[in-house]
Amino acid sequence: MAASMPSLCDDLLAETAVLDALVRPLDDEGWLTPTAAPGWTVHDQVAHLAHFDEDARIGAADPERFAGMRAEVLADVDGFVARATEEDRKKSGPEVLAWLHEQRAGLIAAVRDLDPSTRVPWYGPDMTVASSITARIMETWAHGQDCFDALGVEHEPSGTLYHVAFIGARALPNSYRANRRDVPEVPVRVELGAPDGSTWVFGADDAPQVVRGSAMDFCLLVTQRRHVDDTDLVADGDDAAEWLTIAQAFAGPPGAGRQPGEFVR
């Protein structure tokens, strides 16, 4: 699927609206609801999105300024995250939601008219602006899922899941490298049942190994919001089966993930 910046921006706004509808009615106690991410509340999840939207906006609009920010963060990543989290907790729930909308609007204004192949800086390797916005969609959906789970509300699947599944399928090599394992030489195809009843396919038609299941469960798995045992995913082939135990759509070290049975269907 060819990248279109207006379409990607519209999908990011659509996913933002879903999260907004969930958290806007919350009272102070609701904002402090613990999520499955240890030590993180609903407030923390939304603040995290706002914080990195602001960084993505700066990266797109002012790369030189971002370069200085990146050097400071990478010098002490854990310390930066801890300090940022504590600082963000000084804001109320409605304030972090307003912050998210402000920064997201600024980010979209900075990138909507760019060529999708334009390179922008990030905390890892530079990436295309299309990949940057796709990653923001994935992050919004994943952190939103934590909020839906915490509040006991069904997270209805939509077409924006395509972007999460796309990143998850492409991240197979990174999943192995992050876990310090050799990347399989045999290709794996992914076949997913989409929310509209169609099938999304990622990978070569003649790939000898295949992962099949619903797009929702695949996205839950690759964002590490569900353990593979709690999904409908099936694998044909040893490499495909192994991948499902370590899959991650995000960069960086492996996450803690979720435990089997943590979420009952």
C-alpha positions as CSV (number, residue, x, y, z in Angstrom):
1,M,0.0,0.0,0.0
2,A,1.5,3.3,-1.1
3,A,2.1,5.8,1.6
4,S,0.0,9.0,1.4
5,M,0.8,11.6,4.0
6,P,-2.8,13.1,4.1
7,S,-4.2,9.6,4.5
8,L,-1.7,8.7,7.3
9,C,-2.4,11.9,9.1
10,D,-6.2,11.3,8.9
11,D,-5.7,7.8,10.3
12,L,-3.7,9.2,13.1
13,L,-6.4,11.7,13.9
14,A,-9.0,8.9,13.8
15,E,-7.1,6.8,16.3
16,T,-6.6,9.9,18.5
17,A,-10.4,10.4,18.5
18,V,-11.0,6.9,19.7
19,L,-8.6,7.4,22.6
20,D,-10.1,10.8,23.3
21,A,-13.6,9.4,23.5
22,L,-12.4,6.8,26.1
23,V,-10.5,9.1,28.5
24,R,-12.2,12.5,28.2
25,P,-15.1,11.6,30.6
26,L,-12.8,10.3,33.3
27,D,-12.7,11.9,36.7
28,D,-9.4,12.3,38.7
29,E,-9.7,8.8,40.1
30,G,-10.3,7.3,36.6
31,W,-7.2,9.0,35.2
32,L,-5.1,7.3,38.0
33,T,-6.4,3.8,37.1
34,P,-3.4,1.4,37.0
35,T,-2.7,-0.2,33.6
36,A,-1.0,-3.5,32.8
37,A,2.3,-1.7,32.3
38,P,3.9,-1.9,35.8
39,G,3.7,1.5,37.6
40,W,1.8,3.2,34.8
41,T,-1.7,4.7,35.0
42,V,-4.0,5.8,32.3
43,H,-2.6,9.3,32.9
44,D,0.9,8.1,32.2
45,Q,-0.1,6.4,29.0
46,V,-1.6,9.5,27.5
47,A,1.2,11.7,28.8
48,H,3.7,9.4,27.1
49,L,2.0,9.8,23.8
50,A,1.9,13.6,24.1
51,H,5.6,13.7,25.1
52,F,6.8,11.8,22.1
53,D,4.4,13.6,19.7
54,E,6.1,16.8,20.8
55,D,9.5,15.2,20.1
56,A,8.3,14.0,16.7
57,R,7.0,17.5,15.9
58,I,10.3,19.0,16.8
59,G,12.2,16.4,14.8
60,A,10.1,17.2,11.7
61,A,10.1,20.9,12.1
62,D,13.5,21.7,13.6
63,P,16.0,18.8,13.1
64,E,18.9,20.7,14.5
65,R,17.1,21.3,17.8
66,F,16.1,17.7,17.9
67,A,19.7,16.6,17.4
68,G,20.7,18.3,20.7
69,M,17.7,16.8,22.5
70,R,18.6,13.3,21.2
71,A,22.2,13.6,22.4
72,E,20.9,14.5,25.9
73,V,18.4,11.6,26.0
74,L,20.7,9.0,24.7
75,A,23.3,9.9,27.3
76,D,21.0,8.6,30.0
77,V,17.8,7.0,28.6
78,D,16.6,5.5,31.9
79,G,17.1,8.8,33.8
80,F,15.4,10.8,31.0
81,V,12.3,8.5,31.1
82,A,12.1,8.7,34.9
83,R,12.4,12.5,35.0
84,A,10.0,13.0,32.1
85,T,7.4,10.7,33.8
86,E,7.6,12.5,37.1
87,E,7.4,15.9,35.4
88,D,4.4,14.9,33.3
89,R,2.6,13.7,36.4
90,K,2.4,17.3,37.6
91,K,-0.3,17.8,34.9
92,S,-3.9,16.8,35.4
93,G,-5.6,14.3,33.2
94,P,-7.5,17.0,31.2
95,E,-4.2,18.9,30.8
96,V,-2.3,15.9,29.4
97,L,-5.2,15.2,27.0
98,A,-5.1,18.9,25.8
99,W,-1.3,18.5,25.5
100,L,-1.7,15.5,23.3
101,H,-4.1,17.3,21.0
102,E,-1.9,20.4,20.8
103,Q,1.2,18.4,19.9
104,R,-0.6,16.1,17.6
105,A,-2.1,19.0,15.7
106,G,1.4,20.6,15.4
107,L,3.0,17.3,14.3
108,I,0.4,16.9,11.5
109,A,0.7,20.5,10.4
110,A,4.5,19.9,10.1
111,V,4.3,16.7,8.0
112,R,1.0,16.6,6.1
113,D,2.4,18.3,3.0
114,L,5.8,16.6,3.0
115,D,6.9,14.0,0.5
116,P,6.4,10.6,2.3
117,S,10.1,9.7,1.6
118,T,11.4,12.8,3.5
119,R,13.8,11.7,6.2
120,V,13.3,12.8,9.8
121,P,15.4,12.2,12.8
122,W,14.4,10.0,15.8
123,Y,16.0,8.4,18.8
124,G,17.1,5.4,16.7
125,P,18.0,5.7,13.0
126,D,16.5,8.4,11.0
127,M,13.3,7.3,9.2
128,T,10.9,8.5,6.5
129,V,8.2,10.8,7.6
130,A,5.7,8.2,6.5
131,S,7.2,5.7,8.8
132,S,7.3,8.2,11.6
133,I,3.5,8.9,11.4
134,T,2.8,5.2,11.0
135,A,4.8,4.6,14.2
136,R,2.7,7.3,16.0
137,I,-0.5,5.4,14.9
138,M,0.9,2.2,16.3
139,E,1.9,3.8,19.5
140,T,-1.4,5.5,19.9
141,W,-3.3,2.2,19.3
142,A,-1.0,0.2,21.7
143,H,-1.0,2.7,24.6
144,G,-4.7,3.2,24.0
145,Q,-5.2,-0.6,24.3
146,D,-3.6,-0.4,27.8
147,C,-6.2,2.3,28.7
148,F,-9.1,0.2,27.3
149,D,-7.9,-2.8,29.2
150,A,-7.5,-0.9,32.4
151,L,-11.0,0.6,32.2
152,G,-12.6,-2.6,31.2
153,V,-13.9,-1.2,27.8
154,E,-13.9,-3.2,24.5
155,H,-11.4,-1.8,22.0
156,E,-13.2,-2.2,18.7
157,P,-10.9,-3.0,15.8
158,S,-10.9,-0.6,12.8
159,G,-9.1,-0.1,9.5
160,T,-6.2,1.7,11.2
161,L,-5.1,-1.7,12.5
162,Y,-3.5,-2.1,9.1
163,H,-0.7,0.2,10.0
164,V,0.0,-1.7,13.2
165,A,0.0,-5.0,11.4
166,F,2.2,-3.6,8.7
167,I,4.9,-2.5,11.2
168,G,4.6,-5.8,13.1
169,A,5.1,-7.9,10.0
170,R,8.0,-5.9,8.8
171,A,9.6,-6.0,12.2
172,L,10.3,-9.8,12.2
173,P,14.1,-9.3,11.7
174,N,14.2,-6.7,14.4
175,S,12.4,-9.0,16.8
176,Y,15.1,-11.6,16.4
177,R,18.0,-9.1,16.6
178,A,16.4,-7.5,19.8
179,N,16.5,-10.9,21.4
180,R,20.0,-11.7,20.1
181,R,18.9,-14.5,17.9
182,D,19.8,-15.3,14.3
183,V,17.2,-14.0,11.8
184,P,15.6,-17.0,10.0
185,E,16.6,-17.3,6.3
186,V,13.2,-18.8,5.4
187,P,10.6,-16.1,4.8
188,V,7.3,-16.0,6.7
189,R,4.0,-14.8,5.3
190,V,1.3,-13.2,7.5
191,E,-2.4,-13.7,6.6
192,L,-4.8,-11.7,8.7
193,G,-8.6,-11.4,8.9
194,A,-9.3,-7.7,8.7
195,P,-12.1,-5.9,10.6
196,D,-14.1,-5.4,7.3
197,G,-14.0,-9.1,6.5
198,S,-11.1,-8.9,3.9
199,T,-7.7,-10.5,4.3
200,W,-4.5,-8.6,4.8
201,V,-1.4,-10.4,3.5
202,F,2.2,-9.4,4.2
203,G,5.0,-11.3,2.6
204,A,5.7,-13.4,-0.5
205,D,2.9,-15.7,-1.8
206,D,5.3,-18.6,-2.0
207,A,6.7,-18.2,1.6
208,P,7.0,-21.7,3.0
209,Q,6.0,-20.6,6.5
210,V,2.8,-18.7,7.5
211,V,1.2,-17.0,10.4
212,R,-2.6,-16.8,10.3
213,G,-5.3,-15.2,12.5
214,S,-7.2,-12.1,13.2
215,A,-5.7,-8.7,12.6
216,M,-6.7,-7.7,16.1
217,D,-4.9,-10.5,17.8
218,F,-1.8,-10.1,15.6
219,C,-1.6,-6.4,16.6
220,L,-2.2,-7.3,20.2
221,L,0.7,-9.7,20.0
222,V,3.3,-7.6,18.1
223,T,2.7,-4.6,20.5
224,Q,3.1,-7.1,23.3
225,R,-0.4,-6.4,24.8
226,R,-1.2,-10.1,24.7
227,H,0.7,-13.3,25.2
228,V,0.6,-15.6,22.2
229,D,-1.4,-18.2,24.1
230,D,-4.2,-15.7,24.5
231,T,-4.6,-15.1,20.8
232,D,-6.1,-17.0,17.9
233,L,-2.9,-16.9,15.9
234,V,-1.6,-20.2,14.4
235,A,1.8,-20.8,12.8
236,D,2.8,-23.2,10.0
237,G,6.5,-23.8,10.5
238,D,9.0,-23.8,13.3
239,D,10.4,-20.3,12.5
240,A,6.9,-18.8,12.3
241,A,6.0,-20.4,15.6
242,E,9.2,-19.1,17.3
243,W,8.6,-15.6,15.9
244,L,5.3,-15.4,17.7
245,T,7.0,-15.9,21.0
246,I,9.3,-12.9,20.5
247,A,7.5,-10.6,18.1
248,Q,7.6,-6.9,18.7
249,A,6.6,-4.0,16.5
250,F,8.6,-1.4,18.4
251,A,12.3,-0.7,18.3
252,G,14.7,-1.2,21.3
253,P,15.1,-4.0,23.8
254,P,12.4,-6.7,24.3
255,G,9.5,-5.6,26.4
256,A,8.2,-7.6,29.4
257,G,5.0,-8.4,27.4
258,R,2.1,-10.0,29.1
259,Q,1.6,-13.3,30.9
260,P,-0.5,-16.3,29.7
261,G,-4.1,-15.9,30.9
262,E,-3.6,-12.3,32.0
263,F,-6.5,-11.3,29.8
264,V,-9.5,-13.6,29.4
265,R,-11.3,-13.5,26.1
